[in-house]
Amino acid sequence: MSRTQVARKLIDQVDVLADRVVDLVWERVPGYQMPRMRRSDLAEAVAPNLRSVLSLLVEVDGGDSVSGTGGSAGSAESGTGDELVERARAIGVSRALQGVPLDAVVLSYRSAERVLADAFVSGVGEMTSDELRGGLRILADGFDRLATASIESYRETQREVTAHYDRVAGDLVAGLAGGELDGQQVRRLAQMLGGNPDDTWQAVAISVRADPDLAVSLRLLRDVLAALGRGRAGRILAGSARGSDVLLVPGSIRAADFGALERAVAGHAAAASIWVTVGEQVSGLPEAEASCRQALMAMDVAVRARPGGSVTPYGDVLLDVMATADADAGTVLVQRYVDPIREFPHLVETVLALAEADLSIRGAAASLYVHPNTVIYRLGRVRQLTGHDPRSLPELVSFLMGLRADQRDVRAVPR
């Protein structure tokens, strides 16, 4: 039996062969299962592809459609050539959108090639070895063309989807950080991204201040995403606001995650110019505006007061944030609580020691290596100079906030 005769016979049996391929792929190739796709989606693609590849074996106009050395040409009855490639490209697009892994797509083609090759060898009869080898090469070439076309379109689709996803995620994060989105808009964008807006979320801000090299920022962002993404069910959303990269992380950022973040930052040559801050966890993506705002306010404090390479939770700088959030308030605090004792460093030192000692006179005296009566005298002088008693907890907090505001130099510019 000639190669053409075998091919025509197999074309007549293509539905049976297609069922065999579908069974093999659906049962043994990871990625070809519900809920990614339906079995019927796979079945619809297999039979036309088998028919097209078999048609490459059919002789046309008295000659072979493909030479025994593996070259190829179109077949009048097969719809091969451009149509073969276009069909494969359409499959690549569909599988990318369905989320079927690329290696699974390639393996499905190889499974079909094996089924067809086995059927071809079983039906050759007295075909010469050269014809047999040539036929198998033609089949392999046909499936190579299918796989290559699907791989190219799959990757193109992935790039387009990723770019679209990144744009939407960037708009969502920037809108939340800037307070520009209402709850309905947030939910709509979250649905476009396939995320659950009702999950818990936590914001992370990243800033590289001294190195303008884009490659450094991209490498850092990649490492931070890797550190936070391990074992996390949802996808991290990335955007930017106020000169910092901002990430919205689904779930909670645990103690182990902080350690991973610190290692990710420490591994960079520019670590001394890198700051990472973390907002509080919130319930629901519409509420993530607060976490973004917290991470960015913590960043404002961290770049002025914390060493580069640090990872700073918002909760660790609450007092600094309160002291620096309003420039006018900062000006008043400094004028009332700091300026009157600015020229007396030992008085400032005593106020700070009192705070460290939880308002304990004896504790403050011990830390300053002075007699408790000395502490009492100094605190009395502070009260005389400022009109405020640091031994009162509310007043002590105001002293501390004024000192923080003065340290950060956030006083309002006189008009």
C-alpha positions in Angstrom: 0.0 0.0 0.0 1.4 3.4 -1.0 1.9 6.3 1.3 -1.0 8.1 -0.3 -3.3 5.1 0.1 -2.5 4.8 3.8 -3.1 8.6 4.3 -6.5 8.4 2.6 -7.5 5.5 4.7 -6.5 7.3 7.9 -8.3 10.4 6.8 -11.5 8.3 6.5 -10.8 7.1 10.1 -9.9 10.6 11.4 -12.8 10.8 13.9 -11.7 7.6 15.6 -8.1 8.8 15.7 -9.2 12.1 17.1 -11.2 10.4 19.9 -8.0 8.5 20.8 -6.0 11.7 20.9 -8.6 13.5 23.0 -8.7 10.6 25.5 -4.9 10.6 25.8 -4.5 14.4 26.2 -7.5 14.9 28.5 -6.4 12.0 30.8 -2.6 12.4 30.8 -1.6 16.0 30.0 -1.9 18.4 33.0 -3.6 21.6 32.2 -6.3 20.1 29.9 -9.0 19.8 32.5 -11.9 21.7 33.9 -12.3 24.5 34.8 -9.7 25.9 32.4 -11.5 24.4 29.4 -14.1 21.9 28.3 -13.3 18.5 26.7 -15.4 19.6 23.7 -13.0 22.6 23.2 -10.2 20.1 22.8 -12.2 17.7 20.6 -13.2 20.5 18.2 -9.5 21.3 17.4 -8.1 17.8 17.1 -9.9 16.3 14.1 -9.2 19.2 11.7 -5.5 19.2 12.7 -5.1 15.5 12.1 -6.9 15.8 8.7 -4.5 18.6 7.7 -1.4 16.8 8.7 -2.5 13.5 7.0 -3.3 15.5 3.8 0.4 16.4 3.6 1.0 12.8 2.7 -1.5 12.8 -0.2 0.0 12.9 -3.7 -1.2 15.8 -5.8 -1.0 16.0 -9.6 1.0 12.8 -9.9 3.6 13.9 -7.3 4.1 13.9 -3.6 2.7 16.8 -1.6 5.8 16.5 0.6 9.1 14.9 -0.6 10.5 11.9 1.2 13.2 14.1 2.6 10.8 16.1 4.7 10.0 19.1 2.5 6.4 20.3 2.3 3.8 21.8 -0.1 0.1 22.4 0.0 -2.6 19.9 -0.8 -5.7 20.7 -2.9 -8.0 18.7 -0.7 -6.6 19.3 2.7 -6.7 23.0 3.5 -3.0 22.8 4.5 -0.4 25.6 4.1 -1.6 29.0 5.4 -4.9 27.5 6.7 -3.0 24.9 8.7 -0.8 27.6 10.3 -3.8 29.9 10.9 -5.7 27.2 12.6 -2.8 26.4 14.9 -2.4 30.1 15.7 -6.0 30.3 16.7 -5.5 27.3 19.0 -2.5 29.1 20.6 -4.6 32.2 21.3 -7.4 30.1 22.8 -5.1 28.1 25.0 -3.3 31.2 26.3 -6.7 32.8 27.2 -7.8 29.6 28.8 -4.7 29.4 31.0 -3.5 26.1 29.6 0.3 25.9 30.3 2.4 26.2 27.2 4.3 23.0 27.8 0.9 21.2 28.0 0.0 22.7 24.5 3.3 21.3 23.1 2.7 18.0 24.8 -0.8 17.7 23.3 0.7 18.1 19.8 3.3 15.4 20.5 0.6 13.1 21.8 -1.4 13.6 18.5 1.8 13.0 16.5 2.4 9.7 18.4 -1.2 8.5 17.7 -0.9 9.3 14.0 2.5 7.9 13.6 1.4 4.6 15.3 -1.6 4.4 13.0 0.5 5.2 9.9 3.1 2.5 10.7 0.3 -0.1 11.4 -1.2 0.5 8.0 1.8 0.6 5.7 1.8 -3.0 4.6 4.6 -3.6 2.1 5.7 0.0 1.9 9.5 0.4 1.4 11.6 1.6 4.4 12.4 4.8 2.5 8.8 5.6 2.0 8.0 4.8 5.6 10.8 7.0 6.9 9.7 9.8 4.5 6.1 9.5 5.6 7.1 9.8 9.3 9.2 12.8 8.6 6.3 14.4 6.8 4.1 13.8 9.8 6.7 15.2 12.2 7.2 18.2 10.0 3.5 18.9 10.0 3.2 18.7 13.7 6.3 20.9 14.1 4.6 23.5 12.0 1.4 23.3 14.1 3.3 23.5 17.4 5.5 26.4 16.2 2.5 28.4 15.1 0.6 27.8 18.3 3.7 28.6 20.5 4.2 31.9 18.7 0.6 33.0 19.0 0.4 31.7 22.6 3.3 33.9 23.6 2.0 36.9 21.6 -1.3 36.6 23.4 0.4 36.2 26.8 2.4 39.4 26.2 -0.8 41.3 25.2 -2.8 39.9 28.2 0.1 40.7 30.6 0.4 44.2 29.2 -3.3 44.8 29.5 -3.3 43.3 33.0 -0.4 45.5 34.1 -2.1 48.6 32.7 -5.4 47.8 34.6 -3.5 46.9 37.8 -1.4 50.1 37.5 -4.6 52.2 37.1 -6.2 50.5 40.0 -3.3 50.9 42.4 -2.6 54.5 41.4 -6.3 55.3 41.7 -6.5 53.8 45.2 -3.3 55.5 46.3 -4.6 58.8 45.1 -8.1 58.4 46.5 -9.6 58.8 43.0 -11.8 55.6 42.8 -15.1 54.8 44.4 -16.0 51.3 45.5 -17.9 50.5 42.4 -15.0 51.4 40.2 -12.6 49.4 42.3 -14.8 46.3 42.1 -15.1 46.7 38.3 -11.3 46.9 37.8 -10.8 44.0 40.2 -13.2 41.8 38.2 -11.3 42.7 35.0 -8.2 41.4 36.7 -9.9 38.2 38.0 -9.3 39.2 41.6 -11.6 39.0 44.6 -12.3 42.5 45.8 -13.5 41.1 49.1 -10.2 39.5 50.1 -7.9 41.1 52.6 -5.2 43.3 51.2 -2.0 45.0 52.4 0.0 47.8 50.6 3.8 47.9 50.2 5.7 50.9 49.0 9.2 50.7 47.5 11.5 53.6 46.8 15.0 53.8 45.3 16.1 57.4 45.9 19.7 57.7 45.0 20.1 55.5 41.9 18.2 56.6 38.8 19.0 53.4 36.9 15.7 51.9 35.8 17.3 48.4 35.7 18.0 48.7 39.5 14.3 49.6 40.2 13.0 46.8 38.0 15.3 44.2 39.5 14.3 45.3 43.0 10.6 45.1 42.1 11.1 41.6 40.7 12.9 40.5 43.9 10.2 42.0 46.2 7.4 40.4 44.1 9.2 37.0 44.4 9.7 37.5 48.2 6.0 38.3 48.8 4.5 35.9 46.2 5.7 32.6 47.6 2.8 30.5 48.8 0.3 33.3 48.1 -3.0 32.3 46.5 -3.9 35.6 44.8 -1.9 37.8 42.4 -0.1 40.9 43.6 -1.2 44.1 42.0 1.5 46.6 41.0 1.4 50.3 40.3 3.1 53.6 41.3 2.2 56.7 43.3 4.2 59.7 44.6 7.5 58.5 43.2 7.2 55.0 44.8 6.3 51.7 43.4 3.2 50.5 45.3 2.1 46.8 45.6 -1.2 45.6 46.8 -0.7 42.1 48.3 -3.6 39.8 48.8 -3.8 38.3 52.3 -1.5 39.3 55.2 2.2 40.1 55.2 3.5 37.8 57.9 6.7 38.0 60.0 8.4 35.6 57.5 7.5 37.9 54.7 9.2 40.8 56.4 12.3 38.7 56.7 12.1 37.9 53.0 11.7 41.5 52.2 14.7 42.5 54.2 16.8 39.8 52.4 15.6 41.0 49.0 16.6 44.6 49.8 19.9 43.6 51.3 20.9 41.6 48.2 21.2 44.8 46.1 24.3 46.9 45.7 22.0 50.0 46.1 20.5 48.8 49.4 21.6 52.0 51.2 19.3 53.9 48.8 16.3 51.6 49.1 13.3 51.9 51.5 10.4 49.6 51.8 7.3 50.5 53.9 4.2 48.4 54.7 0.6 49.7 55.4 -1.9 48.0 57.6 -4.0 45.0 56.5 -7.5 46.0 55.4 -10.6 43.9 54.5 -11.8 44.4 51.0 -10.0 46.0 48.0 -12.1 49.3 48.2 -10.6 49.8 51.6 -7.1 49.4 50.3 -6.9 53.1 49.7 -6.2 53.4 53.5 -3.3 50.9 53.4 -1.8 52.6 50.3 -2.0 55.9 52.1 -0.4 54.5 55.2 2.5 52.9 53.2 3.2 56.2 51.4 3.1 58.2 54.7 5.4 55.8 56.3 7.7 56.2 53.2 7.8 60.0 53.8 9.0 59.3 57.3 11.4 56.4 56.5 13.4 58.2 53.8 14.1 61.1 56.3 14.6 59.2 59.5 15.4 55.5 58.7 18.6 54.1 57.3 18.5 52.8 53.7 17.8 49.1 53.3 15.1 49.1 56.0 11.6 47.7 55.9 9.3 49.8 57.9 5.7 48.9 59.0 3.3 51.9 59.3 2.6 50.9 62.9 6.3 51.6 63.8 6.2 55.2 62.7 2.7 56.3 63.9 4.0 59.1 66.1 6.3 60.4 63.3 3.4 60.3 60.8 1.1 62.2 63.3 3.8 64.8 63.9 4.6 65.3 60.2 1.2 64.9 58.6 0.2 68.6 58.9 2.8 71.2 58.4 0.8 73.9 60.2 0.3 71.6 63.2 4.0 70.8 63.2 4.8 74.5 63.3 2.6 75.0 66.3 4.0 72.0 68.1 7.6 73.1 67.6 6.9 76.7 68.6 5.1 75.6 71.8 7.1 72.6 73.0 10.5 72.8 71.4 11.7 76.3 70.7 11.6 77.4 74.4 14.0 74.6 75.4 16.0 74.3 72.2 19.1 76.0 73.8 19.0 73.6 76.8 19.9 70.1 75.5 19.9 68.7 79.0 16.2 69.6 79.3 15.4 67.9 76.0 17.3 64.9 77.0 15.4 64.7 80.3 12.0 64.9 78.5 13.1 62.0 76.3 14.3 60.0 79.2 11.0 60.5 81.0 9.2 59.1 78.0 11.6 56.1 77.8 11.0 55.4 81.5 7.2 55.5 81.1 6.9 58.7 83.2 9.0 57.2 86.0 11.2 59.8 87.7 13.5 57.2 89.1 13.7 55.4 85.8 14.6 58.6 84.0 17.2 59.5 86.6 18.8 56.0 86.3 19.1 56.3 82.6 20.6 59.8 82.9 22.9 58.8 85.8 21.6 61.7 87.9 19.7 62.0 91.2 15.8 61.9 90.9 15.7 65.4 92.4 17.7 66.6 89.4 15.1 65.2 87.1 12.3 66.8 89.0 14.2 70.2 88.9 14.8 69.9 85.1 11.1 69.0 84.4 10.1 72.0 86.5 12.3 74.2 84.3 10.7 72.8 81.2 7.3 73.7 82.6 8.5 77.2 83.4 9.9 77.8 79.9 7.1 76.2 77.9 4.1 76.5 80.1 3.5 72.8 79.6 4.1 70.0 82.1 5.9 67.0 80.6 4.8 64.9 83.6 1.3 64.9 82.2 0.9 62.1 79.7 -1.0 64.2 77.1 1.5 67.0 77.4 4.4 64.5 77.2 3.0 63.2 73.9 2.8 66.7 72.6 6.5 67.3 73.5 7.4 64.1 71.7 5.4 65.0 68.6 7.0 68.5 68.6 10.5 67.0 68.8 9.7 64.6 66.0 8.3 67.4 63.8 11.4 69.5 64.5 13.6 66.6 63.7 11.8 66.1 60.3 11.8 69.8 59.6 8.2 69.8 58.4 7.1 73.2 59.8 5.0 75.4 57.5 6.8 78.0 55.4 5.9 81.5 56.8 3.6 83.4 54.5 
